[in-house]
């Protein structure tokens, strides 16, 4: 097997202690990690042993039931006011005091209420972490690690200011002029993407494009803003590399903009809420737009492919997923008093009556709770939270501890408690039944499928943000893999596998530390009860002052049986001239993205410290 050479410096510590077993957890067996590849002290590591090892198996990892709908409330906070804007989820704080904000910390929830307060809540119990009083009614917030310092920022926008807040305490990171479009940004949604792949994310508010590090405006479009509610409120733009040229475009209902605000295309139609998916045979993305009860599918150049008229005056932001398990994507849209799922040709698959007289432009999300390859609809109207069967529209869950005058809010799906199963985050506001605040709903049987611990913006798709909150410079085009939009699913379908990927250190060699090289043999172990599929990544990060720097990934070639590890993966690392404190080794991690369903997401990391001893 060819070694992976990492040209970026790793770390060199003036070590008087050599410890490759610190915090290794389930490290498995194989080559003794205290032994070198070749004879100790010969100055040459030689050829490593890449044979597989073993790990202990957690028999409780087996899940007998998948996809029951027996909801219970994990917690509810009614002290945060009325909320009609979509929540976001991600780790903001270092809850376990290990110096790093990562997947081992509790996910947090950020909302904004009708009093223009931005509120961060602990996902553990709903307690308030911090509040920020904005100067006007906000769009739904967005989360991201804008400066890649290991800590996420929260971005909110209104007509008076756009502000980035430090996610750990709510203090100001930067503040800029308010939204400069003609729509009222209230009930819209902020988006964050690296449009030109330069490593600096851009913040997108309507048709305005902002430097994510400074708050300076770098571009402003001239046409649509991503607004689909009359001509007054709620711009919710998206971004995608529609033409696959390496740069992303800001996508609104009638145009696509380059980073400087110039139009890649403009089709002269009315604006609308956008979503992105793949509905034909080429690799370019198609745009779904929704407005005024009308749904359109646009080609990657803005040409209209089909139009659906819903017969109602209002409609909300679209979702994209495989609702019926046929391998192709369908479109779901909440309209006034009806939810509709459309096939790829624009014909209605099913409709379901709902209760939304107040606005008719509420959003929705989708998630495959059962792991059967068919996504369910998650939607909240004025009175109830609903989960509809994606294939038929039949009711699978009705939860009535909810009230809303409805705007563009929708429930989001995330693993709030880190137990490897999805939870639903529901926001409410006083309207008829006097029920408000934030509610986290889980399944009492713990049978819902796994999902991520992050949902970072209104126009969310799985590959737009890494698990650690950083924004990828070259994100995988979601429609070429997952083909979902506003979905929490971790795969494009398939049965749940009771596997559990764990990182394993099979061997190491420090003989060449004096020459600035460290060699590791790593593997992916399977502590679950069923086979782990091939192609699972294991990544190495350098850690310094709580900041984790991605150094590289390799992938398993074969499936891994329960209790076994993959064959060893040989990492040859440059340890000269740097000062990282430790290495983080993460299984099922490809530069922040996971790829497999797991029964335990809390054991994916081990830490290696003091790797190059001083002689």
VOMARSE-112148 format. One record per residue (C-alpha): residue in one letter; chain; x, y, z. Coordinates in nm, 4 decimals, padded with zeros to 6 digits. Layout:
<atoms>
 r c       px       py       pz
 A A        X        Y        Z
...
</atoms>
This chain:
<atoms>
 r c       px       py       pz
 X A  00.0000  00.0000  00.0000
 X A  00.1281  00.3425 -00.0908
 X A  00.2000  00.5722  00.2065
 X A  00.0314  00.9094  00.2422
 X A  00.2872  01.1879  00.2519
 X A  00.1680  01.5010  00.4291
 X A  00.3723  01.7963  00.3159
 X A  00.2344  02.0305  00.5822
 X A  00.4335  02.0165  00.9047
 X A  00.2735  01.8037  01.1724
 X A  00.4175  01.8640  01.5161
 X A  00.7387  01.8382  01.7125
 X A  00.7296  01.8507  02.0883
 X A  01.0370  01.8691  02.3062
 X A  00.9309  01.5378  02.4509
 X A  01.0704  01.3924  02.7671
 X A  00.7857  01.1427  02.7583
 X A  00.6719  00.9118  02.4830
 X A  00.3016  00.8292  02.4976
 X A  00.1071  00.6893  02.2053
 X A -00.1559  00.5373  02.4306
 X A -00.2931  00.8519  02.5895
 X A -00.6714  00.8745  02.5449
 X A -00.6799  00.5982  02.2879
 X A -01.0016  00.4415  02.4146
 X A -01.0915  00.1456  02.1941
 X A -00.7528  00.1162  02.0240
 X A -00.7828 -00.2512  01.9419
 X A -00.4938 -00.4893  01.8883
 X A -00.2413 -00.5354  01.6120
 X A  00.1121 -00.4022  01.6086
 X A  00.2065 -00.2900  01.9594
 X A  00.1876  00.0875  01.9538
 X A  00.4943  00.1038  02.1801
 X A  00.7010 -00.0781  01.9170
 X A  00.8585  00.0592  01.6016
 X A  00.8254 -00.0956  01.2582
 X A  01.1916 -00.1867  01.2358
 X A  01.4521 -00.2598  01.5028
 X A  01.4390  00.0003  01.7801
 X A  01.6947  00.2737  01.7374
 X A  01.8287  00.1669  01.3982
 X A  01.7353  00.4990  01.2425
 X A  01.5217  00.3404  00.9730
 X A  01.1549  00.2571  01.0145
 X A  01.1525  00.0010  00.7383
 X A  00.8380 -00.1566  00.5972
 X A  00.5422 -00.1532  00.8397
 X A  00.3140 -00.4440  00.9094
 X A -00.0228 -00.3537  00.7550
 X A -00.2122 -00.6584  00.8769
 X A -00.5520 -00.6066  01.0354
 X A -00.6178 -00.6222  01.4076
 X A -00.9231 -00.6569  01.6290
 X A -01.1434 -00.4469  01.8555
 X A -01.3867 -00.5257  02.1311
 X A -01.7522 -00.5351  02.0285
 X A -02.0310 -00.3438  02.1979
 X A -02.3209 -00.5900  02.1902
 X A -02.5606 -00.3096  02.2845
 X A -02.4820 -00.1544  01.9476
 X A -02.7364 -00.3855  01.7893
 X A -03.0672 -00.2131  01.7331
 X A -03.3710 -00.4401  01.7120
 X A -03.6210 -00.1730  01.6130
 X A -03.5688  00.1044  01.3621
 X A -03.8080  00.3860  01.2820
 X A -04.0779  00.3722  01.5500
 X A -04.2744  00.6903  01.6096
 X A -04.3124  00.7073  01.9864
 X A -04.2246  01.0712  02.0537
 X A -04.1293  01.2159  02.3892
 X A -04.0063  01.5617  02.4854
 X A -03.6388  01.5747  02.5805
 X A -03.6786  01.9319  02.6989
 X A -03.8805  02.2459  02.6364
 X A -03.7842  02.6084  02.6986
 X A -04.0726  02.8565  02.6907
 X A -03.8666  03.1488  02.8224
 X A -03.7177  03.2423  02.4855
 X A -04.0246  03.4095  02.3391
 X A -04.2142  03.3565  02.0136
 X A -04.0096  03.2061  01.7318
 X A -04.1181  03.1977  01.3686
 X A -03.7717  03.1492  01.2176
 X A -03.5808  02.8271  01.1544
 X A -03.3372  02.7191  01.4281
 X A -02.9784  02.6098  01.3665
 X A -02.7700  02.3492  01.5498
 X A -02.3981  02.3013  01.6158
 X A -02.1370  02.2776  01.8911
 X A -02.0598  02.6258  02.0238
 X A -01.8811  02.5509  02.3505
 X A -01.6173  02.3144  02.4910
 X A -01.8451  02.1231  02.7254
 X A -01.6020  01.8496  02.8253
 X A -01.3126  02.0918  02.8904
 X A -01.0673  01.9090  02.6654
 X A -00.9588  02.2305  02.4936
 X A -01.1295  02.1457  02.1644
 X A -01.4815  02.2164  02.0438
 X A -01.5732  01.9029  01.8542
 X A -01.8184  01.6147  01.8204
 X A -01.7556  01.5114  02.1814
 X A -01.9219  01.8330  02.2978
 X A -02.2969  01.8851  02.3326
 X A -02.4640  02.0401  02.0254
 X A -02.6264  02.3760  02.0903
 X A -02.9256  02.5484  01.9336
 X A -02.9445  02.9102  01.8160
 X A -03.2750  03.0867  01.7541
 X A -03.3970  03.4406  01.7070
 X A -03.7337  03.5557  01.8375
 X A -03.9866  03.8226  01.7454
 X A -03.8187  04.0642  01.9889
 X A -03.5004  04.0531  01.7744
 X A -03.3118  03.8608  02.0410
 X A -03.0580  03.6022  01.9288
 X A -03.0463  03.3207  02.1846
 X A -02.8059  03.0281  02.2200
 X A -02.9389  02.7258  02.4113
 X A -02.7551  02.4233  02.5423
 X A -02.8725  02.1145  02.3604
 X A -02.8316  01.9235  02.6846
 X A -03.1199  02.0830  02.8752
 X A -03.2287  02.3978  02.6907
 X A -03.0595  02.6334  02.9349
 X A -02.9662  02.9711  02.7905
 X A -02.5964  03.0133  02.7116
 X A -02.6131  03.3740  02.5970
 X A -02.8389  03.6321  02.4330
 X A -02.7726  03.9164  02.1911
 X A -03.0148  04.1999  02.1312
 X A -03.0226  04.2855  01.7617
 X A -03.1511  04.6133  01.6220
 X A -03.4385  04.4744  01.4191
 X A -03.6368  04.1632  01.3321
 X A -03.3899  03.9047  01.2054
 X A -03.3576  03.6461  00.9374
 X A -03.2948  03.2920  01.0563
 X A -02.9320  03.2689  01.1755
 X A -02.6486  03.0642  01.0277
 X A -02.3513  02.8940  01.1964
 X A -01.9959  02.8405  01.0712
 X A -01.6336  02.8581  01.1794
 X A -01.5620  03.1634  00.9672
 X A -01.1941  03.2036  01.0591
 X A -01.1111  02.8333  01.1155
 X A -00.9924  02.8966  01.4698
 X A -01.1832  02.5980  01.6061
 X A -01.4841  02.7991  01.7259
 X A -01.8040  02.8714  01.5380
 X A -01.9576  03.2087  01.4728
 X A -02.3288  03.2937  01.4510
 X A -02.4418  03.5290  01.1730
 X A -02.7729  03.7164  01.1843
 X A -02.9061  03.9926  00.9641
 X A -03.1835  04.2492  00.9635
 X A -03.2601  04.5749  00.7898
 X A -03.0285  04.7692  01.0225
 X A -02.7248  04.5471  01.0636
 X A -02.5655  04.2196  00.9690
 X A -02.3594  04.0880  01.2581
 X A -02.1331  03.7913  01.3234
 X A -02.1182  03.6802  01.6858
 X A -01.8661  03.4613  01.8624
 X A -02.0601  03.1421  01.9186
 X A -01.9031  03.0666  02.2549
 X A -02.0278  03.3817  02.4302
 X A -02.2349  03.5970  02.1896
 X A -01.9863  03.8831  02.1696
 X A -01.9464  04.0635  01.8385
 X A -01.7028  03.9196  01.5831
 X A -01.7880  04.1847  01.3240
 X A -02.0793  04.4134  01.2454
 X A -02.1778  04.5538  00.9078
 X A -02.4501  04.7544  00.7422
 X A -02.7943  04.5956  00.7317
 X A -02.9424  04.4255  00.4299
 X A -02.9344  04.6425  00.1173
 X A -03.2044  04.4656 -00.0827
 X A -03.5623  04.5744 -00.1294
 X A -03.7080  04.2838  00.0717
 X A -03.7517  04.2937  00.4476
 X A -03.5005  04.0331  00.5653
 X A -03.7313  03.9254  00.8527
 X A -03.8129  03.5526  00.8326
 X A -03.5524  03.5030  00.5632
 X A -03.2371  03.3005  00.6064
 X A -02.8639  03.3713  00.6093
 X A -02.6387  03.1343  00.4098
 X A -02.2626  03.0747  00.4336
 X A -02.0487  02.9287  00.1515
 X A -01.6973  02.9615  00.0105
 X A -01.8017  03.0830 -00.3316
 X A -01.4582  03.1046 -00.4962
 X A -01.2774  02.8249 -00.3067
 X A -01.0189  03.0637 -00.1590
 X A -01.0586  02.9393  00.1989
 X A -01.2572  03.2443  00.3137
 X A -01.6325  03.1854  00.3455
 X A -01.8832  03.4360  00.2149
 X A -02.2006  03.5298  00.4029
 X A -02.5021  03.5594  00.1745
 X A -02.8053  03.7680  00.2672
 X A -03.0537  03.7879 -00.0185
 X A -02.8550  03.9079 -00.3205
 X A -02.5821  04.0660 -00.1060
 X A -02.2463  03.8848 -00.0728
 X A -02.0292  03.9586  00.2313
 X A -01.6722  03.8667  00.3267
 X A -01.7098  03.6242  00.6169
 X A -01.3943  03.7429  00.7932
 X A -01.4518  04.1183  00.7799
 X A -01.8182  04.1907  00.7062
 X A -01.7274  04.3917  00.3951
 X A -01.9633  04.3683  00.0994
 X A -01.7922  04.2019 -00.1981
 X A -02.0855  04.1720 -00.4362
 X A -02.4487  04.2653 -00.4879
 X A -02.6827  04.1114 -00.7425
 X A -02.9378  04.3072 -00.9435
 X A -03.2344  04.0716 -00.9742
 X A -03.3962  03.8235 -00.7363
 X A -03.3150  03.7811 -00.3677
 X A -03.4481  03.4307 -00.3011
 X A -03.7779  03.5671 -00.1694
 X A -04.0969  03.3736 -00.2241
 X A -04.3557  03.5473 -00.0033
 X A -04.5394  03.8210 -00.1949
 X A -04.2861  04.0978 -00.2624
 X A -04.2082  04.2085  00.0897
 X A -04.0393  03.9486  00.3118
 X A -03.8043  03.6590  00.3568
 X A -03.5106  03.6308  00.1160
 X A -03.3653  03.2787  00.1514
 X A -03.0872  03.2333 -00.1079
 X A -02.8920  02.9157 -00.1742
 X A -02.5506  02.8528 -00.3325
 X A -02.4130  02.5754 -00.5518
 X A -02.1659  02.5119 -00.8310
 X A -02.4419  02.4660 -01.0860
 X A -02.2159  02.4421 -01.3913
 X A -01.9385  02.2409 -01.2213
 X A -01.6654  02.4946 -01.3041
 X A -01.5154  02.4929 -00.9538
 X A -01.6789  02.8160 -00.8306
 X A -02.0148  02.8344 -00.6582
 X A -02.2970  03.0639 -00.7598
 X A -02.5492  03.2400 -00.5377
 X A -02.8848  03.0994 -00.6461
 X A -03.2120  03.2904 -00.6134
 X A -03.5509  03.2381 -00.7747
 X A -03.4756  03.3966 -01.1111
 X A -03.0977  03.4341 -01.1299
 X A -02.7585  03.2923 -01.0395
 X A -02.4847  03.5357 -00.9297
 X A -02.1074  03.5150 -00.9326
 X A -01.9164  03.6258 -00.6216
 X A -01.8980  03.9862 -00.7431
 X A -02.2750  03.9993 -00.7912
 X A -02.2678  03.9776 -01.1692
 X A -02.5332  03.7491 -01.3148
 X A -02.4302  03.4123 -01.4538
 X A -02.7875  03.4020 -01.5794
 X A -03.1159  03.5825 -01.5318
 X A -03.4358  03.4426 -01.6814
 X A -03.6663  03.7423 -01.6405
 X A -03.9203  03.5565 -01.4232
 X A -04.0508  03.6442 -01.0803
 X A -03.8313  03.5623 -00.7789
 X A -03.8895  03.2634 -00.5477
 X A -03.7477  03.0389 -00.2760
 X A -03.4750  02.8178 -00.4322
 X A -03.3532  02.4628 -00.3689
 X A -03.0997  02.2570 -00.5642
 X A -03.1225  01.8981 -00.6917
 X A -03.0470  01.6661 -00.9804
 X A -03.3434  01.5745 -01.1995
 X A -03.1776  01.4812 -01.5302
 X A -02.8848  01.2825 -01.6691
 X A -02.6093  01.5455 -01.6577
 X A -02.3891  01.6431 -01.3630
 X A -02.5078  02.0028 -01.3439
 X A -02.7544  02.1098 -01.0780
 X A -03.1159  02.2059 -01.1402
 X A -03.2964  02.4762 -00.9420
 X A -03.6395  02.4302 -00.7851
 X A -03.8238  02.7538 -00.7093
 X A -04.1429  02.8077 -00.5105
 X A -04.3618  03.1175 -00.4860
 X A -04.7318  03.2058 -00.4811
 X A -04.8407  02.8413 -00.5000
 X A -04.6279  02.7853 -00.8112
 X A -04.3295  02.5498 -00.8310
 X A -04.0839  02.5619 -01.1215
 X A -03.7890  02.3459 -01.2186
 X A -03.5101  02.5417 -01.3854
 X A -03.2133  02.3993 -01.5710
 X A -02.8622  02.5058 -01.4674
 X A -02.8861  02.7991 -01.7130
 X A -03.2227  02.9212 -01.5799
 X A -03.4397  02.7718 -01.8532
 X A -03.7804  02.6586 -01.7263
 X A -03.8212  02.2812 -01.7574
 X A -04.1712  02.2583 -01.6070
 X A -04.4190  02.4501 -01.3933
 X A -04.6677  02.3225 -01.1335
 X A -04.9628  02.5372 -01.0243
 X A -05.0894  02.4475 -00.6772
 X A -05.4121  02.6479 -00.6882
 X A -05.3322  02.8343 -00.3632
 X A -05.1895  03.1839 -00.3126
 X A -04.8756  03.1004 -00.1114
 X A -04.6037  02.8356 -00.0918
 X A -04.2852  02.7846  00.1079
 X A -03.9200  02.6850  00.0508
 X A -03.8832  02.3465 -00.1258
 X A -03.7197  02.0277 -00.0055
 X A -03.5536  01.7615 -00.2220
 X A -03.5254  01.3900 -00.1365
 X A -03.6156  01.0416 -00.2520
 X A -03.9614  01.0276 -00.0954
 X A -04.0770  00.7004 -00.2490
 X A -03.7587  00.4921 -00.2611
 X A -03.7435  00.4738 -00.6417
 X A -03.3874  00.6011 -00.6573
 X A -03.4830  00.9413 -00.8000
 X A -03.5444  01.2716 -00.6276
 X A -03.8852  01.4247 -00.5620
 X A -03.9773  01.7737 -00.4389
 X A -04.1784  01.8580 -00.1286
 X A -04.3418  02.1974 -00.0722
 X A -04.5646  02.3283  00.2061
 X A -04.8365  02.5500  00.0598
 X A -05.1307  02.7288  00.2160
 X A -05.3376  02.4508  00.3779
 X A -05.1761  02.1698  00.1786
 X A -04.8484  01.9821  00.1547
 X A -04.7565  01.8496 -00.1899
 X A -04.4887  01.6114 -00.3151
 X A -04.4012  01.6422 -00.6845
 X A -04.2297  01.3886 -00.9069
 X A -03.9275  01.4797 -01.1193
 X A -04.1593  01.5643 -01.4119
 X A -04.3691  01.8073 -01.2055
 X A -04.6700  01.5826 -01.1531
 X A -04.8181  01.5540 -00.8041
 X A -04.7345  01.2284 -00.6236
 X A -04.9602  01.3111 -00.3270
 X A -05.1102  01.6028 -00.1378
 X A -05.2028  01.6274  00.2298
 X A -05.4362  01.8876  00.3888
 X A -05.2728  02.1034  00.6556
 X A -05.3762  02.3951  00.8746
 X A -05.1896  02.7062  00.7643
 X A -05.4195  03.0014  00.7059
 X A -05.1832  03.2567  00.8606
 X A -04.9013  03.2720  00.6041
 X A -04.8836  02.9673  00.3786
 X A -04.5077  02.9936  00.3201
 X A -04.3774  02.7715  00.5987
 X A -04.0740  02.5540  00.5308
 X A -04.0282  02.1821  00.5907
 X A -03.7501  01.9279  00.6238
 X A -03.7153  01.5630  00.5308
 X A -03.5534  01.2669  00.7024
 X A -03.5486  00.8903  00.6588
 X A -03.6298  00.7925  01.0188
 X A -03.6676  00.4253  00.9289
 X A -03.3605  00.3752  00.7121
 X A -03.5643  00.2182  00.4330
 X A -03.4530  00.4577  00.1585
 X A -03.7773  00.6597  00.1700
 X A -03.7677  01.0037  00.3300
 X A -04.0451  01.1222  00.5603
 X A -04.1711  01.4818  00.5593
 X A -04.1252  01.6815  00.8816
 X A -04.3556  01.9821  00.8883
 X A -04.5232  02.2066  01.1470
 X A -04.8367  02.4083  01.0715
 X A -05.0329  02.6394  01.3034
 X A -05.1296  02.3651  01.5483
 X A -04.9268  02.0463  01.5040
 X A -04.5948  01.8940  01.4166
 X A -04.6471  01.6305  01.1483
 X A -04.4374  01.3492  01.0072
 X A -04.5852  01.2272  00.6766
 X A -04.4932  00.9060  00.4991
 X A -04.2886  01.0123  00.1974
 X A -04.4442  00.7596 -00.0361
 X A -04.8126  00.8061  00.0477
 X A -04.8544  01.1120  00.2705
 X A -05.0011  00.8988  00.5512
 X A -04.9573  01.0434  00.9010
 X A -04.6780  00.8751  01.0962
 X A -04.6564  01.1264  01.3789
 X A -04.8775  01.4064  01.5079
 X A -04.7435  01.6153  01.7963
 X A -04.9805  01.8821  01.9252
 X A -04.7720  02.0685  02.1833
 X A -04.7171  02.3424  01.9287
 X A -04.8546  02.6795  01.8240
 X A -04.7508  02.9159  01.5461
 X A -04.8722  03.2053  01.3339
 X A -04.6243  03.0536  01.0822
 X A -04.3579  03.2250  00.8823
 X A -04.0727  03.0492  00.7032
 X A -03.9715  02.8395  01.0060
 X A -03.9456  02.4615  00.9915
 X A -03.8349  02.1779  01.2246
 X A -03.4723  02.0713  01.1843
 X A -03.3232  01.7262  01.2381
 X A -03.0028  01.6757  01.4400
 X A -02.8517  01.4464  01.7004
 X A -02.8898  01.6855  01.9920
 X A -02.7768  01.4508  02.2702
 X A -02.5005  01.2655  02.0844
 X A -02.6616  00.9240  02.1284
 X A -02.6426  00.8296  01.7619
 X A -03.0127  00.8915  01.6893
 X A -03.1969  01.1818  01.5315
 X A -03.3957  01.4369  01.7289
 X A -03.6423  01.6992  01.6055
 X A -03.5949  02.0643  01.7012
 X A -03.9314  02.2437  01.6931
 X A -03.9904  02.6175  01.7410
 X A -04.3247  02.7688  01.8398
 X A -04.4883  03.1070  01.8943
 X A -04.8127  03.2174  02.0602
 X A -05.1018  03.2228  01.8160
 X A -05.4051  03.0209  01.9230
 X A -05.2983  02.7761  02.1946
 X A -05.0401  02.9924  02.3773
 X A -04.7500  02.7555  02.3336
 X A -04.4089  02.8992  02.2458
 X A -04.0333  02.8491  02.2675
 X A -03.8080  02.5603  02.1656
 X A -03.8886  02.1895  02.2028
 X A -03.6553  01.8971  02.1402
 X A -03.8438  01.5784  02.0562
 X A -03.6891  01.2329  02.0562
 X A -03.8144  00.8800  02.0064
 X A -03.8755  00.7015  02.3340
 X A -03.7553  00.3756  02.1774
 X A -03.4347  00.5359  02.0460
 X A -03.5147  00.3863  01.7073
 X A -03.4697  00.6846  01.4758
 X A -03.1811  00.6741  01.2307
 X A -02.8489  00.8437  01.3032
 X A -02.7850  01.1941  01.1770
 X A -02.5319  01.4738  01.2143
 X A -02.4906  01.7045  01.5126
 X A -02.5058  02.0114  01.2901
 X A -02.7717  02.1880  01.0822
 X A -02.6146  02.5229  01.0168
 X A -02.8520  02.7293  00.7990
 X A -03.1992  02.7529  00.6494
 X A -03.0821  02.6510  00.2984
 X A -02.9019  02.3439  00.4366
 X A -02.7703  02.0489  00.2406
 X A -02.5405  01.7838  00.3825
 X A -02.2155  01.8803  00.2084
 X A -02.2365  02.2577  00.2525
 X A -02.0709  02.2427  00.5966
 X A -01.8248  02.0084  00.7643
 X A -01.9085  01.8331  01.0895
 X A -01.6796  02.0735  01.2778
 X A -01.8529  02.3807  01.1356
 X A -01.5827  02.4756  00.8876
 X A -01.6965  02.5601  00.5353
 X A -01.5403  02.3406  00.2646
 X A -01.3530  02.5246 -00.0098
 X A -01.4431  02.2524 -00.2585
 X A -01.7691  02.0998 -00.1339
 X A -01.8982  01.7898 -00.3035
 X A -02.2004  01.8810 -00.5127
 X A -02.4764  01.7401 -00.2979
 X A -02.6935  01.6363 -00.5923
 X A -02.4219  01.4019 -00.7195
 X A -02.4199  01.2015 -00.3962
 X A -02.7093  01.2592 -00.1558
 X A -02.9380  01.4539 -00.3928
 X A -03.1216  01.6097 -00.1001
 X A -03.1985  01.9622  00.0173
 X A -03.3140  02.0508  00.3694
 X A -03.2602  01.6859  00.4623
 X A -03.0698  01.5345  00.7540
 X A -03.0090  01.1978  00.5898
 X A -02.6526  01.0688  00.5942
 X A -02.6837  00.8538  00.2849
 X A -02.8811  00.8400 -00.0335
 X A -03.0852  00.5495  00.1035
 X A -03.0398  00.1934  00.2226
 X A -03.1057 -00.0163  00.5282
 X A -02.9595  00.0743  00.8647
 X A -02.6395 -00.1165  00.9478
 X A -02.5572 -00.1785  01.3135
 X A -02.1893 -00.1035  01.2593
 X A -01.9664  00.1224  01.4678
 X A -01.6519  00.2745  01.3178
 X A -01.3730  00.3366  01.5706
 X A -01.0183  00.4642  01.5116
 X A -00.7334  00.2230  01.5836
 X A -00.3590  00.2855  01.6098
 X A -00.1967 -00.0360  01.4870
 X A  00.1637  00.0782  01.4935
 X A  00.4104  00.3633  01.4983
 X A  00.7732  00.4419  01.4309
 X A  00.9650  00.7251  01.5944
 X A  01.3119  00.6241  01.4744
 X A  01.3122  00.8985  01.2112
 X A  01.1831  01.1785  01.4377
 X A  01.5310  01.3300  01.4358
 X A  01.4983  01.3677  01.0611
 X A  01.1542  01.5228  01.0931
 X A  00.9422  01.2170  01.0079
 X A  00.6847  01.0214  01.2050
 X A  00.5115  00.7138  01.0708
 X A  00.1775  00.5751  01.1901
 X A -00.0263  00.2759  01.0859
 X A -00.3936  00.3483  01.1461
 X A -00.7041  00.1420  01.0842
 X A -01.0805  00.1639  01.1076
 X A -01.2228 -00.0867  01.3537
 X A -01.5808 -00.2107  01.3745
 X A -01.7151 -00.2266  01.7292
 X A -02.0697 -00.2836  01.6037
 X A -02.2686 -00.5988  01.5477
 X A -02.2874 -00.5899  01.1677
 X A -02.0445 -00.5470  00.8811
 X A -01.8975 -00.2026  00.8153
 X A -01.9061 -00.1152  00.4434
 X A -01.5868 -00.0284  00.2495
 X A -01.4756  00.3260  00.1744
 X A -01.4805  00.4568  00.5331
 X A -01.2307  00.7385  00.5912
 X A -00.9872  00.7875  00.8758
 X A -00.8402  01.1350  00.9155
 X A -00.5485  01.2871  01.1031
 X A -00.5614  01.6387  01.2527
 X A -00.2989  01.8453  01.4301
 X A -00.4268  02.0220  01.7422
 X A -00.2839  02.3440  01.8832
 X A -00.4560  02.5774  02.1303
 X A -00.7874  02.4100  02.0627
 X A -00.7585  02.4557  01.6840
 X A -00.7716  02.1405  01.4749
 X A -00.5913  02.1420  01.1391
 X A -00.6822  01.8774  00.8836
 X A -00.3734  01.6897  00.7643
 X A -00.5131  01.4114  00.5478
 X A -00.7389  01.1096  00.5063
 X A -00.7202  00.7555  00.3770
 X A -01.0006  00.5082  00.3096
 X A -01.0691  00.1447  00.3820
 X A -01.0712 -00.0735  00.0714
 X A -01.2817 -00.3636  00.1981
 X A -01.5736 -00.4207  00.4316
 X A -01.4842 -00.4767  00.7973
 X A -01.6460 -00.7563  00.9960
 X A -01.7722 -00.7086  01.3513
 X A -01.4759 -00.7130  01.5924
 X A -01.2139 -00.6647  01.3201
 X A -01.0197 -00.3711  01.1864
 X A -00.9398 -00.2783  00.8321
 X A -00.5953 -00.3415  00.6924
 X A -00.3451 -00.0876  00.8163
 X A -00.3234  00.2489  00.6437
 X A  00.0310  00.3859  00.6365
 X A  00.0686  00.7567  00.7146
 X A  00.4175  00.9089  00.6784
 X A  00.4105  01.2512  00.8406
 X A  00.6439  01.5489  00.8357
 X A  00.7025  01.6513  01.1994
 X A  00.9628  01.9193  01.1414
 X A  00.9227  02.2805  01.2358
 X A  00.5745  02.2856  01.3879
 X A  00.4302  02.2975  01.7374
 X A  00.1057  02.1009  01.7488
 X A  00.0253  01.9734  02.0943
 X A -00.1310  01.6475  01.9829
 X A -00.2820  01.4505  01.6998
 X A -00.6525  01.3753  01.6703
 X A -00.7281  01.0583  01.4754
 X A -01.0901  01.0325  01.3637
 X A -01.2727  00.7410  01.2051
 X A -01.5628  00.7929  00.9629
 X A -01.4263  01.1405  00.9019
 X A -01.3237  01.2797  00.5649
 X A -01.2144  01.6364  00.6404
 X A -01.5190  01.6829  00.8620
 X A -01.7770  01.4748  00.6727
 X A -01.9054  01.1333  00.7798
 X A -02.0292  00.8696  00.5368
 X A -02.1854  00.5780  00.7268
 X A -02.4697  00.5130  00.9665
 X A -02.3359  00.4259  01.3108
 X A -02.4928  00.3177  01.6356
 X A -02.2413  00.5240  01.8380
 X A -02.1082  00.8567  01.7135
 X A -01.9272  00.9387  02.0400
 X A -01.6268  00.7042  01.9997
 X A -01.4886  00.8189  01.6648
 X A -01.1790  00.9988  01.7955
 X A -00.8565  00.9085  01.9729
 X A -00.5815  01.1511  02.0736
 X A -00.2079  01.0901  02.0426
 X A  00.0286  01.3044  02.2489
 X A  00.4078  01.3296  02.2866
 X A  00.4882  01.1360  01.9741
 X A  00.8488  01.2300  01.9021
 X A  01.0660  01.1757  02.2097
 X A  01.3841  01.3692  02.2656
 X A  01.6858  01.1399  02.3001
</atoms>
